Amino acid sequence: MNKKTLFGMIALLSVSLLFFGCSTEASDSGTESSPTWPVSPTTPGGTPSISKGEAASRLAAALGTGAASASADGTVILLASTPINGPIEIPTGVVLSVPASLTLTVASGPDLTNNGTLSVEGGLTVSAGLFTNDGTVYLNPPSSGTTSLPAGLTNNGILTVAAGDTLAVTGAVINTGTITAEGTITATGTFDNKGTGTITVVATTGAVTPSGLLTNGGILTLNEGISPAAGLTNSGTITLATGETLAVTGAIGNSGTINATGGTVTGSGLITNDGTINAGTITGSAGITNTAYGDIVVGTLTITTAAITNSGDITVNGASTGAVGLTNNPSGVITVTAATPGSLAITGAITNDGTINANGVVSSSASITNNGILNVNAAVTSATVLNNNPGATITVGPTTGVLTATAGGIANQGTITVNGTVDADGSSGNIVHTGDGITIVNPGAVLETTLITIGDTSAKIKLAAGAVFSYDLDSYDVVAGTVTVYDALTLALSLNVASTLIVDDKVLTVNATITGSSGAVIQLIRTSTGSLAGTGVTAGNFYSSTGPTLITAAISTAGSYVWTEDIIGTDDGWLQQ
């Protein structure tokens, strides 16, 4: 290397050292300069920048000369109620204390942000700006006090309103942190508890009264009832204490969980459930819709003005009413329990396309239309007609089950299995079978009616061994089809046959009159068991098995008579055309 090159390198190195030395000095000078307030005691990475004492001193200075004192441990005590016109931030690690006799007022629109701890025993007013809490706030006056937030509240930290204090928010409340209402929280706007938020309303002293929509996506624990004034939307969890009321003015929309097993949930608007509601009492004046994903378990359900519509599961454990009808959709299951006992009285019609389990009493002041499954284990009553449509099934029983059609009778095109009692003997009561209508009367069951009509070739009735018929008003008429008696049958009143009566190797006893009108056929075949007995049997068209030979003489007009021939019929015991 020549000398010229060596001297050039030395010169370059000297310039570089001079440059970097100056830069380092400038950087050191910047570190020593005072940072712009507010500054937290630690940087975001956790490296200490200034001490708590320094941060407290800067906050005290921002509150105004002589307005606050600061200590080395990071505590700032307000000394005067002087309005503050700049934005205020309480740094992390700093505690700002407002004594009982003073008020912290942030005036003229700036925001108040808390990253540390704000302890208020006096008053707090943020005149126009937003109050954001990312730290801890205690509103804890020794006597009744009010905190006024005219521009809303966002809480991401911990906020406690002590008993006797009122937090009055003009505008919206947004919570992602924890709020404990030992005192009162009011909000003129919406009240939104986000998914990470937790709100607890303390018993006796606590109250939350939102004037806007209450939205809960987190956890809302109500040890004291609340009254949202503009509706409730819940996708989180609400727990209501026993004896308390969640009284909502407006609609309730639930896709989460409402646990109120000992409490009351009320809504003046439509109640829509897409989640789970467990309640002691549910009352609504605009109807209730339970979707396919909805599950409602309730002691007392009272719905006025509008209908009940169900596509999910509803379990009723107590005395319940609906004012404008009930629709149970294909996926819907309604269970009225027996234990409490439960009951469901509907003013209006009931339409069932799903499943109704009447372990308690179910009644309609109008008609009942069944297109699905109706299990009558206690009692079901229709004030007018009960329609059992094609493909639908009604099971009455066990023996205590009673199905009653008070006035309009039963129109059956589906299947009715009777293990208990079917009562269709009202003033126009009857059982009409058309299409594929089937009624199966099992041993010990009772069928009460004034008229059975089999109006179609595929319609049929089966009388099992021990079945009992009771005729309270008129007569038993075979109008258009064929009745086949499977077991011994006693008719309490007259029997009018307009088509065909077949008794399959069993005993038919008539205690009044048997009449075969023009074209009627009563067919008998000799066996050792088949018989026809009566105390007042009138002549009709009777055939023996050997002819058929027309028998035109009266069977009996006085006293008893036994016809000792078999009776034509099928072996399966169906009463059919």
C-alpha positions in Angstrom: 0.0 0.0 0.0 1.4 3.4 -0.9 1.5 6.4 1.4 -1.2 8.2 -0.6 -3.7 5.5 -0.2 -2.9 5.1 3.5 -3.4 8.8 4.2 -6.7 8.7 2.4 -8.0 5.9 4.5 -7.0 7.7 7.7 -8.8 10.8 6.7 -12.0 8.9 5.9 -11.9 7.1 9.2 -11.5 10.4 11.1 -14.5 12.0 9.3 -16.6 9.0 10.1 -15.7 9.0 13.8 -16.5 12.7 13.9 -19.9 12.2 12.2 -21.0 9.3 14.5 -19.7 11.1 17.6 -21.9 14.1 16.8 -24.9 11.8 16.1 -24.4 10.1 19.4 -24.2 13.4 21.2 -27.4 14.5 19.6 -29.2 11.3 20.6 -28.0 11.7 24.2 -29.2 15.2 24.2 -32.7 14.1 23.0 -32.9 11.5 25.7 -32.3 14.1 28.4 -35.0 16.4 27.0 -38.4 16.3 28.6 -40.9 14.0 26.8 -44.2 15.4 25.8 -46.9 14.8 28.6 -48.6 12.4 29.2 -46.0 9.7 29.4 -46.4 6.3 31.1 -43.7 5.2 33.5 -42.9 2.3 31.2 -42.6 2.1 27.4 -44.8 -0.4 25.5 -41.9 -2.9 25.6 -41.8 -2.7 29.4 -38.5 -0.7 29.6 -38.7 2.0 32.3 -38.8 5.5 30.8 -39.8 7.7 33.7 -40.6 6.9 37.3 -44.1 6.8 38.8 -43.2 9.8 40.8 -42.3 11.7 37.6 -45.4 10.6 35.9 -47.5 11.7 38.9 -45.8 15.0 38.9 -46.6 15.6 35.3 -50.2 14.7 35.8 -50.5 17.1 38.8 -49.0 19.8 36.6 -51.5 19.1 33.9 -54.4 19.4 36.4 -53.3 23.0 37.0 -51.0 24.9 39.4 -52.0 24.2 42.9 -54.8 21.9 41.8 -53.2 18.6 42.8 -50.3 17.2 44.8 -48.1 14.3 43.6 -46.0 11.8 45.6 -43.1 9.6 44.7 -45.3 6.4 44.9 -47.3 7.7 41.9 -50.3 9.0 43.8 -52.0 12.3 42.8 -54.5 13.9 45.1 -56.8 16.6 43.7 -56.7 19.7 45.9 -59.1 22.0 44.0 -62.2 21.7 41.8 -60.7 23.7 39.0 -62.1 22.8 35.5 -59.4 21.4 33.2 -59.4 22.4 29.6 -56.9 20.0 28.1 -57.2 16.3 27.4 -56.3 14.3 30.5 -54.6 10.9 30.6 -53.9 9.1 33.8 -50.8 7.1 33.1 -50.3 3.4 33.9 -49.1 2.9 37.5 -50.5 6.3 38.6 -53.4 6.8 41.1 -55.5 9.9 40.9 -57.7 10.4 44.0 -60.6 12.8 44.1 -61.6 13.6 47.7 -65.2 13.7 48.9 -65.5 17.5 48.9 -64.1 18.0 45.4 -65.1 17.4 41.7 -62.8 16.5 38.9 -64.2 18.4 35.9 -62.8 18.0 32.4 -64.3 20.9 30.5 -64.7 22.2 26.9 -64.8 18.9 25.1 -61.5 17.1 25.7 -61.4 13.4 26.6 -60.5 11.7 29.8 -58.5 8.5 29.4 -57.5 6.3 32.4 -54.7 3.8 32.1 -54.0 3.8 35.8 -56.3 4.1 38.7 -59.0 6.7 39.3 -60.6 6.7 42.7 -63.5 9.2 43.1 -65.1 9.9 46.4 -66.3 13.3 45.3 -67.6 14.1 41.8 -66.5 13.5 38.3 -67.7 15.3 35.2 -66.5 15.0 31.7 -68.4 17.9 30.1 -68.3 16.9 26.4 -65.5 14.4 25.7 -65.5 10.6 25.9 -64.4 8.9 29.0 -62.3 5.8 28.2 -61.2 3.5 31.0 -58.4 1.0 30.3 -57.4 0.8 33.9 -59.3 0.8 37.2 -62.0 3.2 38.3 -63.7 3.3 41.7 -66.7 5.6 42.1 -67.0 5.4 45.8 -68.5 8.5 47.5 -69.0 8.4 51.3 -72.5 9.8 50.6 -74.7 10.0 47.6 -72.9 11.4 44.6 -73.2 11.6 40.8 -70.7 11.0 38.0 -71.7 12.7 34.8 -70.4 11.6 31.4 -72.3 13.6 28.7 -70.4 12.1 25.8 -70.5 8.4 26.6 -68.3 5.7 28.2 -66.0 3.1 26.9 -64.7 0.7 29.5 -62.0 -1.8 28.7 -60.8 -2.1 32.3 -62.4 -2.4 35.7 -65.2 0.0 36.7 -67.0 -0.1 40.1 -69.9 2.1 41.0 -70.4 1.9 44.7 -73.7 1.8 46.5 -75.1 5.3 46.8 -73.4 6.6 43.7 -74.9 7.2 40.3 -73.0 7.0 37.0 -75.1 9.0 34.6 -74.0 8.5 30.9 -75.4 10.7 28.2 -74.9 8.6 25.1 -73.7 5.1 24.6 -71.9 2.7 27.0 -69.5 0.2 25.5 -68.0 -2.4 27.8 -65.3 -5.0 27.0 -64.0 -5.1 30.6 -65.7 -5.5 34.0 -68.4 -3.3 35.4 -69.8 -3.8 38.9 -73.0 -1.8 39.7 -73.3 -1.6 43.4 -75.0 1.7 42.8 -76.9 3.0 39.7 -75.8 3.3 36.1 -78.0 5.2 33.7 -77.4 5.6 30.0 -79.5 7.6 27.5 -78.0 5.7 24.5 -77.3 2.1 23.8 -75.7 -0.1 26.3 -73.4 -2.7 24.7 -71.7 -5.4 26.7 -69.2 -7.0 24.2 -68.2 -10.6 24.1 -65.3 -10.1 26.6 -67.4 -7.9 28.9 -68.8 -8.8 32.3 -71.4 -6.7 34.1 -72.7 -7.5 37.6 -75.7 -5.7 39.1 -75.5 -6.1 42.9 -78.7 -7.1 44.9 -80.7 -4.4 46.6 -78.5 -1.4 45.9 -77.6 -2.0 42.2 -79.4 -0.8 39.1 -78.7 -0.5 35.4 -81.3 1.6 33.4 -80.4 1.9 29.7 -82.8 4.2 27.7 -81.5 2.7 24.5 -81.1 -0.9 23.3 -79.4 -3.2 25.7 -77.0 -5.6 23.8 -75.2 -8.3 25.7 -72.6 -10.5 24.0 -70.7 -11.2 27.3 -71.8 -12.1 30.8 -74.6 -10.1 32.5 -75.4 -11.1 36.1 -78.5 -9.6 37.5 -78.8 -10.0 41.2 -81.3 -7.1 41.0 -83.9 -6.7 38.2 -83.4 -4.2 35.4 -85.7 -2.5 32.9 -84.2 -1.8 29.5 -86.4 0.9 27.8 -85.7 0.1 24.1 -85.3 -3.7 23.8 -82.8 -6.4 24.5 -80.5 -8.4 22.2 -78.6 -11.2 23.9 -76.0 -13.4 22.3 -74.1 -14.0 25.6 -75.3 -15.2 29.0 -77.7 -13.4 31.2 -78.3 -14.8 34.7 -81.3 -13.4 36.7 -81.6 -14.0 40.4 -84.6 -15.7 42.0 -87.5 -13.3 42.6 -86.1 -10.7 40.2 -87.6 -9.3 36.9 -86.0 -8.5 33.6 -88.6 -6.1 32.3 -88.0 -5.1 28.7 -89.9 -2.4 27.0 -89.7 -3.4 23.4 -88.6 -6.6 21.7 -86.4 -9.4 23.1 -84.1 -11.2 20.7 -82.1 -14.1 22.2 -79.4 -16.2 20.5 -77.5 -16.9 23.7 -78.6 -18.1 27.1 -81.0 -16.5 29.6 -81.0 -18.2 33.0 -84.0 -17.0 35.0 -85.3 -20.2 36.6 -86.7 -18.4 39.6 -87.3 -15.0 38.0 -89.5 -13.3 35.4 -88.7 -12.2 31.9 -91.2 -9.8 30.3 -91.3 -8.1 26.9 -93.7 -5.6 25.5 -92.6 -6.5 22.0 -92.1 -9.8 20.1 -89.9 -12.3 22.0 -87.7 -14.2 19.5 -85.6 -17.0 20.8 -82.8 -18.7 18.9 -81.0 -19.8 22.0 -81.9 -21.0 25.4 -84.3 -19.5 27.9 -84.9 -21.0 31.3 -87.4 -18.9 33.3 -89.8 -19.1 36.1 -92.2 -16.8 34.2 -92.2 -15.4 30.7 -94.8 -12.8 29.8 -95.2 -11.1 26.4 -97.8 -8.8 24.8 -96.7 -9.2 21.2 -96.2 -12.9 20.8 -93.3 -15.3 21.0 -91.4 -17.0 18.2 -89.1 -20.0 19.1 -86.9 -20.9 16.2 -85.6 -24.3 15.2 -82.6 -23.7 17.4 -84.6 -22.4 20.3 -85.1 -24.1 23.6 -87.5 -22.7 26.2 -88.2 -24.2 29.6 -90.7 -22.1 31.6 -92.9 -22.4 34.7 -95.6 -20.0 33.6 -95.9 -18.7 30.0 -98.4 -15.9 29.4 -98.6 -14.4 25.9 -101.3 -11.8 25.1 -102.3 -10.0 21.9 -100.3 -12.2 19.5 -99.7 -15.8 18.8 -97.2 -18.5 20.0 -95.1 -19.9 17.1 -92.7 -22.7 17.8 -90.1 -24.5 15.6 -87.8 -25.6 18.5 -88.5 -27.1 22.0 -90.8 -25.6 24.5 -91.4 -27.2 27.9 -94.2 -25.8 30.1 -94.1 -26.7 33.8 -96.9 -24.5 35.1 -100.2 -22.9 34.3 -99.7 -21.1 31.0 -101.9 -19.2 28.5 -101.8 -17.9 24.9 -104.3 -15.3 23.7 -104.3 -15.6 19.9 -103.5 -19.2 19.0 -100.6 -21.6 18.8 -98.7 -22.9 15.7 -96.3 -25.7 16.2 -94.1 -26.1 13.1 -92.8 -29.5 11.8 -89.5 -29.3 13.8 -91.3 -28.1 16.9 -91.8 -30.1 20.1 -94.0 -28.8 22.9 -94.2 -30.6 26.2 -96.6 -29.7 28.9 -95.4 -31.5 32.0 -97.4 -33.4 34.6 -95.3 -32.8 37.7 -96.2 -29.2 38.6 -98.7 -29.7 37.0 -98.4 -27.9 33.7 -101.2 -26.6 31.5 -101.4 -24.6 28.3 -104.8 -22.9 27.6 -104.9 -21.3 24.1 -107.5 -18.7 23.3 -107.8 -19.4 19.6 -106.9 -22.3 17.3 -104.0 -24.8 17.8 -102.3 -26.0 14.7 -99.8 -28.8 15.2 -97.4 -29.8 12.4 -94.8 -31.1 14.9 -95.1 -32.9 18.2 -97.2 -32.0 21.2 -96.7 -34.0 24.4 -99.7 -33.3 26.6 -98.5 -34.7 29.9 -100.5 -31.9 31.4 -103.7 -30.2 30.1 -103.8 -28.6 26.7 -106.9 -26.8 25.6 -108.2 -24.6 22.7 -111.2 -22.3 22.8 -111.5 -22.9 19.1 -110.3 -25.8 17.0 -107.3 -28.2 17.1 -105.8 -29.3 13.8 -103.2 -32.0 14.0 -100.9 -32.7 11.1 -98.1 -34.2 13.2 -98.0 -36.2 16.5 -100.3 -35.5 19.4 -99.7 -37.5 22.5 -102.5 -37.2 25.0 -101.2 -38.5 28.3 -103.3 -36.2 30.5 -106.0 -34.1 28.7 -106.5 -32.3 25.4 -109.7 -30.4 24.8 -111.0 -28.7 21.6 -114.0 -26.4 22.1 -115.1 -27.1 18.5 -113.8 -29.6 15.9 -110.6 -31.6 16.3 -109.1 -32.4 12.9 -106.7 -35.3 12.6 -105.4 -35.0 9.0 -103.8 -37.6 6.7 -100.5 -38.9 8.0 -101.1 -37.5 11.5 -101.3 -39.6 14.7 -103.0 -39.1 18.0 -102.2 -41.4 20.9 -104.6 -41.2 23.8 -103.3 -42.8 26.9 -102.2 -44.4 29.1 -105.6 -45.0 30.7 -105.7 -41.5 32.3 -105.5 -39.7 28.9 -108.6 -37.9 27.8 -109.2 -36.4 24.3 -112.3 -34.2 24.1 -114.0 -32.4 21.3 -116.7 -30.5 23.1 -118.9 -29.4 20.3 -117.6 -30.1 16.8 -116.6 -33.7 17.1 -113.5 -35.4 15.7 -112.7 -35.6 11.9 -110.2 -38.3 11.5 -108.2 -39.0 8.4 -105.1 -40.1 10.2 -104.6 -42.6 13.0 -106.0 -42.4 16.5 -104.9 -45.0 19.1 -107.1 -45.0 22.2 -105.7 -46.3 25.4 -107.6 -43.9 27.6 -110.8 -42.0 26.7 -112.0 -40.2 23.6 -115.0 -38.0 24.2 -116.8 -36.6 21.2 -120.4 -36.6 22.5 -121.1 -32.9 22.6 -124.2 -31.3 21.2 -123.0 -32.1 17.6 -120.3 -34.5 18.6 -119.3 -37.3 16.3 -116.4 -39.1 15.0 -116.1 -38.9 11.2 -113.7 -41.2 9.3 -112.8 -40.4 5.7 -109.8 -41.2 3.5 -107.4 -43.4 5.4 -108.8 -42.6 8.8 -108.1 -45.3 11.4 -109.1 -45.4 15.1 -107.8 -48.2 17.2 -109.5 -48.7 20.6 -107.3 -50.8 22.9 -108.3 -52.9 25.9 -109.9 -50.9 28.7 -110.2 -47.8 26.5 -113.4 -45.8 26.3 -114.9 -44.1 23.2 -117.7 -41.7 23.9 -119.7 -40.4 21.0 -123.2 -39.9 19.5 -122.2 -40.9 16.0 -119.5 -42.7 14.2 -119.4 -42.2 10.5 -117.2 -44.3 8.3 -117.4 -42.5 5.0 -114.7 -44.1 2.9 -113.7 -47.6 1.8 -110.2 -47.2 3.3 -111.4 -45.7 6.6 -111.7 -48.2 9.5 -112.1 -48.6 13.3 -110.6 -51.5 15.3 -112.2 -52.6 18.5 -109.7 -54.5 20.6 -110.7 -56.9 23.4 -112.2 -55.0 26.4 -112.9 -51.8 24.5 -115.9 -49.9 25.9 -118.3 -47.6 24.0 -120.5 -45.1 25.8 -123.3 -43.3 24.0 -124.6 -40.4 26.0 -127.0 -38.6 23.7 -128.3 -40.3 20.6 -127.4 -43.4 18.8 -124.7 -45.3 17.0 -125.0 -44.9 13.3 -123.2 -46.9 10.6 -123.8 -44.3 7.9 -121.7 -45.1 4.9 -119.2 -47.9 5.6 -118.9 -51.3 7.4 -118.3 -51.7 11.1 -116.6 -54.9 12.2 -116.7 -55.8 15.9 -113.5 -57.5 17.1 -114.7 -58.3 20.6 -117.9 -58.4 22.6 -119.6 -55.0 22.3 -122.5 -53.6 24.3 -124.5 -50.7 22.9 -126.2 -48.5 25.5 -128.6 -46.9 23.1 -130.0 -47.7 19.7 -128.1 -49.0 16.7 -129.1 -47.6 13.3 -127.5 -49.4 10.4 -127.6 -47.7 7.0 -125.0 -49.9 5.4 -123.3 -53.0 6.8 -122.6 -54.3 10.3 -120.2 -57.2 10.7 -119.4 -58.9 14.0 -116.4 -61.2 13.8 -117.2 -64.3 15.9 -118.1 -62.2 18.9 -121.1 -61.2 20.9 -123.1 -58.0 20.1 -125.5 -57.0 22.9 -128.1 -54.3 22.2 -129.9 -53.0 25.3 -132.2 -50.8 23.3 -133.1 -51.1 19.6 -131.3 -52.4 16.5 -132.8 -51.1 13.3 -131.8 -51.9 9.7 -132.9 -49.2 7.4 -133.6 -49.8 3.7 -130.6 -51.5 2.1 -129.0 -52.3 5.4 -127.3 -55.7 5.9 -126.5 -57.4 9.1 -124.7 -60.7 8.3 -124.4 -63.7 10.6 -122.7 -67.1 10.3 -123.1 -70.1 12.6 -120.3 -70.8 15.1 -120.1 -71.7 18.7 -119.2 -68.2 19.9 -120.8 -65.7 17.7 -124.1 -64.3 18.9 -126.5 -61.4 18.7 -128.4 -60.6 21.9 -130.9 -57.8 22.5 -133.9 -56.7 24.5 -135.7 -54.7 21.8 -134.3 -55.8 18.4 -136.3 -54.7 15.3 -136.4 -56.5 12.1 -133.9 -55.6 9.3 -132.2 -57.5 6.5 -130.5 -60.4 8.2 -128.7 -63.1 6.3 -127.6 -66.5 7.4 -124.4 -68.2 6.1 -126.3 -71.0 4.4 -128.2 -69.0 1.8 -127.7 -66.3 1.9 -131.3 -66.5 3.1 -133.1 -63.3 3.8 -134.5 -63.3 7.3 -137.4 -60.9 7.5 -138.9 -61.8 10.8 -138.3 -59.8 13.9 -135.4 -61.1 15.9 -137.0 -60.0 19.2 -139.4 -57.3 20.3 -139.5 -58.2 23.9 -137.3 -60.2 26.2 -133.8 -61.5 25.3 -132.8 -63.5 22.2 -129.5 -65.0 21.2 -128.7 -65.6 17.6 -126.3 -68.5 17.6 -124.7 -68.1 14.3 -121.3 -66.7 13.3 -121.1 -63.2 12.0 -119.4 -62.4 8.7 -116.2 -60.4 9.2 -112.4 -60.3 8.9 -110.1 -62.0 11.3 -108.0 -58.9 12.1 -110.9 -57.2 13.8 -111.1 -53.9 11.8 -114.2 -51.9 11.6 -114.1 -51.0 8.0 -116.0 -50.4 4.8 
